[in-house]
């Protein structure tokens, strides 16, 4: 698979190893060996992401050696590490968790000086695999490529799929026709510290390790400048609450349903990751679910904000190991205001409108949601049609209150040719299956390659998403 043309616009950064997690290695994870795969056939290399951490110059053979066979990168972690954590799964506590089919392989600095992790999925069994085989299906890897590319194009703070290598094993799964093809995937993430990592230390009463983990997060995932002189635990919770509120808003604005918002799937950097039964909305429906096993609709589209807030509460409970309740509760109670502000700026950004103030922006969001719910129009089509107040000129001017509200906003100039397309990019389940079918039937990857190019073009048209006040 060839790099997309957009890869050329990203300036490479030098390779800068930074295996900082070694300071926590005695208790945060277990050294493991990768699986010995029958074959390693390179299927996807993300040159755009690789350039950010100095890996874009690897030959294909070197790429496979490091990201398929997991030979250590120079001056990096000497051996992969399966991380330990607990977590609430569908709000039921489970202490029998940890990296069961993945591990942390390396840590590097990107061009902004941020600590970045290379983590795997499908790399073999670990002490935390339980009854699992430690493998990943090729279809699952393709789905993760699509999810991360679409989310990135819509401004969501997400992990990137860096590499997919087919591994030549036949896997049996209950939710895919079997036997099915296997793969090992590497993602590039800003950290891999989960809420469940803190929960584990709290459950075991490891206060010293909890303090060390808080310090690691504050040192490597810093928040905005000018924060108050609160205790480290409270400072961290304030940062996580703001990041998670922004992540929740990005899901809603994107019409995205993650499917499994367990605390072990929550990265304290606020970066979304681990895409299993995800979906995009075909129409605006708060009850829409992504996971067939979510029988109660706990993680339905319209309940994701509540679920993410609840997860922040579980982090606050864990941090009681170090801090009294009142400052943690105060931090947790800021979620709603952070979420409201994030929705306003992200909604206006996707509409291509300059913000007018929190009250007006919040009212606009409500009117748009109502219009989509009543019309049955999906969010991709809705935002595209109304982008930069252009719903006149044959696109259908919205009647009534919504039209009046939109008319009050100043549009942002849009010069990218994407906005002149006949229809927007979307990623509904039928298209996902259509992209997978030729790969499964004839090893034809052309539809996937074309979709990645199209999604990156959409991302260029949107530009960088807005940041919270006080953030770089």
SULJO-V183479 format. One record per helix or strand. SS is the DSSP state (alpha for helix, beta for strand). FROM is the first residue (numbers start at 1). TO is the last residue. If there is no record, write none. Layout:
BEGIN
SS&FROM&TO, SS&FROM&TO
END
This chain:
BEGIN
alpha&5&9, beta&17&17, alpha&20&28, beta&29&31, beta&41&45, alpha&47&52, alpha&60&67, beta&81&83, beta&87&89, beta&92&94, beta&104&109, beta&115&121, beta&136&137, alpha&138&153, beta&158&158, beta&160&171, beta&180&189, beta&194&194, alpha&195&204, alpha&207&220, alpha&232&254, beta&256&257, alpha&263&265, beta&267&267, beta&272&272, beta&279&280, alpha&301&319, alpha&325&332, alpha&335&351, beta&353&353, alpha&358&375, alpha&379&389, alpha&400&407, beta&411&411, alpha&417&420, alpha&429&442, alpha&446&462
END
